[in-house]
Amino acid sequence: MPSAGSILANVRVLAGDPDRDFITDAIGLDWVNQAQKRFCHLVLPLDEIKDYTLTAKQPRFDLPTNTIIPIWAIWYKSRVEKLEYRPPARWAYIIAAWPTGTGIPDCYTVIRNQLNVGPQTPQTDSATALASGAITETDTTLSLTAASGTFRAKGWVKLQGTGGAADEIAEYTGVATTTLTGVVRGVHNTTAATHASGRAVTEIDLQMLYRRTPNLIAATTTDPDIPRAYHDYIEKYVLYLAWIARGDLAKAEAALSEFEKYEKETQKTVGRRAQDGLIQIQDRWRARRY
């Protein structure tokens, strides 16, 4: 996949600046980030999943710092349940009107950068077991101190990172007395890793699909977040900014005109792909109901 550096190299050739006289790495990376941010806001938002484990009676969960728009939340505690969104103005009324108690939430809202579930709050912690032996990054069966009767028949678990390392999310499709089977490692933007014996393995009971901002590109060796098929979008926009910086407004205007035409065509293409992708997501969600 082309890196930010290779995109800038192409722009330097097109703008007649092979010696980097005015398109330095620092300036170029700033332009690449501007282009990628515009793409993600106007053309193709980047979607991610945030996985939450529960503490007893915990109704509020911090949003990831890169969240733009939460799309949906799914509750897995006792069954697959897609929570309904309620606007904050309606939320207080719903909470006040509902009988006090704990149980299974059926709606959510977002207030002050937190995901709020309700009107009932969770009644127990997420199920947790300990790894009964070391887990390698390629293991597809996880040996636990206990699993049957504790974990759901299939789902997701958080593997506690070792020595301050990041946690890992894994998906499993089967459960026995002391094992999880059919495990897919490093899902939901996490990385498969080794985990020491005795580390916590915790059920995922709440997931949120959200649209996020692109990661900042801080080095020329870094790949852009947006798919390879749309890297021409970045190149065209950066070329437009380069002509502005060089003071050639005629070429800048021509580049902008070409870019805007490309942007409109890309929006149409992405719109069709996004609709197909949404249908596939809905089909997978229906197939997962348990």
N, C-alpha and C positions, 0 to 999 in steps of 0.2 A: 504494500500500500504506500503511495507517495506520502512523504513527510511534508511538513510545513516548509522545510528547506528546499525540496524539489519544486514545490509550487512557486516559491520566491525566485528560484533560478529561472523558471520559465518566464516569469513576469519581467525579470531583469533583461532577458533577451528581447522580449517584445517591446520593452520601454527603452532599449538602447543603453542599459546601464550594467554591462557585464562586470565592471570593476567596483560596483557597489558604492558609487560616489554619493548617491542620494537615497538609495534603497538599502539602508543598513539592516542588519538582522533585527535590531531592536525596533526600528520603524516598521519593517516588513511584518514582524510578528504581531505588532499592534494592529496593522491593517488586516491580517489574516483573522485575528480574533474578532474584529469588527464585522467582517464578512460572515464568519461562522455564526456569530450571535444574531445577525440579521436573518440568516437562513433559518435558524431554529425558531425564531419568533414569527416569521412571516410565511415560511414554506413548509418545513417539516419539524415539528417539535420532537424532542428526544424523550422517549418514554422509559421509565424505570419502575421497579417494584421495591418498596420498602417493607421489610419483614419485621414484625413485632412479636416479642414474647411478653407474657403478662405477669404482673405482680397483682396479688389479690386486690380486688376492688379498685383497680387502676382504670379510670375513665379517660385520661388524657395522655397523648403521646406526642413527643416533639416531632415536627416535620424535618426532613433533611434540609440542610442549609441551601441546597441548590434547587429547591422546589419552585416551579412557576405556578402550576395549577394541579391540584389533586383531581384525579378523574373518577376513581371509585375505591371503595374499601370493601374487603371480603372478610367475613367472620368465619373461622374454622373451629371454634372451641368445641361445639357439640355437633355441628353440621355445617355444610357449606351454606353461607347466607350472605348475599350481596346487600350491604347496608344501603338504605336510601339516604340521599343527601337532603339536609334541611338547612336553609339559610340561617345565619346567626340571629337575625331578627325574630325568627320563629323558634329558635332553639330554647330560649328561656321559658317560653310558654309550654313547650312540650315537656321539659324537665319538671316544671312546677305542677303540671296537670297529671303526670304519671304517678301511680302509687310508688312509694319508696320501697326499694328492694334491690336485690342482686339477681342476676340471671344472664340472659342472652340479649345484648343490644340489638336494636333493629334500625337505627339511623345514626348519622354522623353529621358533624359540621366542622368548620375550620375557624378557630378564633385565636388571634394573637400567635400565629405561627405554630399552633398545636392542632392535632387531630383529636376531636372530642367524640366519643362513642356513647350511646345511651338509647333510651332514657334509663334503662337498668345498667348497672355497672357489673363487670365480670365478678363471678363469685369465688373463683379459685385461681391459683397460679397456673401457668403453663406446665404441662407434664415435663419432668426432667429425670434423666438417668445419667450414669457415669460410664465413660468408656472403660471396658473391662480389660483392655489391652491397648497398645499403641496403634494409632490409625495412620496409615500412609496416605499420600495424596492420590493414590490410584485404587484404594480399596472401594469395592462396590457393595460390600457387606460390612455392616458396623456391629461389632460385638459390644453389648451393654450389660450393666448389672441387672437390668430388668427392662422389658419392653412390652410384652403382651399384657393387655389390660390397662396399660398406662398410655401408650401412644395409639393414635388412630390407625386404621387399616392402611392408609397411605397418606402422604402429606409432605411437609417440609420440616427440617430441624436446623437449629443453629448449633454449630460445633464451636465450642469455646477455644479461642486462640491460645497458643502456648507461649509463655514468656513475653507477654505484651503484644504478640502478633494479632493481626486482625481476625475477627470471627469469620467463619465460613458458613454459607447456607447450602444445604444439600437436600435434594428431593429423593424420597423413597417410595417404592410401590408395594412393599410387602412387610409384614411384621410377624415375628415369632416370639418365643418366650424371652429370649435374650439377644435377639438380633433384629436389625433393620436390613431388608434386602432390596435388590433392584435400585441401588443408590446411584443417583447422578450427582457428581461432585461439583462444587464451585458454581452454583447457579445464582441468578439475580445479582450479577455484577460483583460476585466475590470470587476468590481464587482458591482452588483446591490446595490443601496444605497438610502437613503432618500434625497430629494431635497426640499428646502424651496420654498414657493410661491415667484414668481418674479425672479427666477433664469432663466438664458438663456437656451433655447433649440435650438440647431443650426444644420442645415442640414449638412450631410457629402457629400462633392462633389468630393473628390479624395481619393482613397484607393490604398495602395501599399502592395502587398504580398512580403514578404522577408524571407530569411533564416537567422536565428539568432544563436548567441552563447548560450550555456546553462547557466542558472543562477548559480552563485557560491554557492556551498553548504558550509555554514559556521557553521552549527551545526549538531550534530548527530541526532537530531529530524527531520531534514529536509528531504523531499522526493526528490530523483533525478528527473531531468526534463524528462529523457528518459522514454518511456513507460515501465510498469511493466514487460511486456513479455521479455524485454531485460536486466533486472537487473542482470541476470547471467553473462552477458558480463562484467559488472563492477566488479563483484566478482572475476571472473577468472583473470582479469587484475591486480586487487589489490593483489591477491594471488601471482602472478608472481613478483610484486614489493616487496612484503613482504619477499619472499625467497631471493631476491637480498640483501635486507637490513640485512637479517640474515646471509648472507655470504654462503649460501648453493647453489652454482651455478648449481649443477647437478639438484636439484629440481626446481630451477628457469628456467633452460633450458627446463625441462619437462613441467612445467606449461606454459611457453611461447609457446611451440609447441602445447599444447592443446588449448591455447587461440587463436592462429592464425588459427587453424582449425575451431574453433567455429566462429571466425570473418568472415571467408570466407563463411561459411554456412549462417550466419546471413545476410551478404551482398546480397546473392542470394534471401533469403526470403524477405528482406526489398525491394529489387528491384521489385519483383513481386507485393508486397503490394503497393508500391509507384506508380507503373503504374496503378493499379486499382484505387487508390485514385485520380490520375491525371484525369482519365477518368470521375470519379464522379464529380470532381471540374468543368471540362469543361461542363458536362451535366447541373449542377446547374447554371453555368454562362449563358448558352444558354437559360435556362428556365426563368431567371431573366430579360432578355432583355425587356426594356420598353421605 
